């Protein structure tokens, strides 16, 4: 079953970032790459079209006539026959190097009459190589820590007077927002000195977002977290 809360959280975050960040600010593209990377780690559906106008405007997603696909000349009959949403990457489940379907977006997708790809994908690189993507659009999204993206969302959500959105992100805790599968690699003293952590906690306090965080299904009880000390500090604002 798809994790609808994550899907809604990402789409709402895209909207507030777009609404409260200056047009043309290149950081938004980097933030979007992080958000969709975060979403891809969960059991989520493909949700780009909820906010496709923003993704296109912020230069994270790219749209072309299908005829601009680099393989169109050789495979025009295939492309012309497409009548519905079609992912272009194919998989051989019997291949020795088959490692799942996580890379399905790499070769783009078609919603006739348009071809789409995301910044940083294999098709995006091919489009850059033939000049269909150029200038700053041909630069890969920068890797940005998730905590910095969440801070940007929180500051934008504060302007929207949306403490629930702030709380839902804060609820993931320091293992997710500052770590990964192995948890948060930092200790309390390092976290206390991080400007992004200080600023995020200040937004949570100003907006009284902590109750929303505590009600989130992603707010794991401290006793079930490996690093109790860090998580206890995280929840003591």
JOGIJO-V814641 format. One line per field, one symbol per residue. ss: DSSP state (H for helix, E for strand, C for the rest). phi: phi as a letter, one per 40 degrees, with the letter a starting at -180 (. if undefined). psi: psi as a letter, one per 20 degrees, with the letter a starting at -180 (. if undefined). A space follows every 10 residues. Layout:
ss = ???
phi = ???
psi = ???
//
This chain:
ss = CCCHHHHHHH HHHHHHHHHC CCCCCCHHHH HHHHHHHHHH CCCCCCCHHH CHHHHHHCCC EEEEEHHHCC CCCCCHHHHH CCCCCEECCC CCCCCCCCCC CCCCCCCCEE ECCEEEEECC CHHHHHHHHC CCCCHHHHCC CCCCCHHHHH HHHHHHHHHH CCHHHHHHHH CCHHHHHCCC CCCCCCCHHH HHCCHHHHHH HHHHHHHCCH HHHHHCCCCC CHHHCCCHHH HHHHHCC
phi = .cccccdccc cccdcccccb bddgccccdc cccccccccc cbcbccbdcc bddcccccgc bbbbddccdd ccdcbccccc ccbadacccb bbccccccbh bccccdcgab bdcbbbacdg cccdcccccc gcbagccccc dccbcddccc cccccccccc fbcccccccc ccgccccbbi dcgccbbdcc cdccdccdcc cccccccfcd dccccccccc ddcccccccc cccdccc
psi = pqnhgggggg ghhgghghhk pqpioihggg hhggghgghi irnqrojhih khhghghjkg qqpqqhiiph jghhkhgggh ipirpppipq qoiiqhjpka jhjhihjaqp npkqpqqqpi rghghhhhhj jhprbhhjpq qqppqhhhgh gggghghghi lmhggghhgh hirhgghjcb hjapjqrghg ghiphhgghg hhggghilig hhghiqijnp qhijpgnggg hgghin.
//
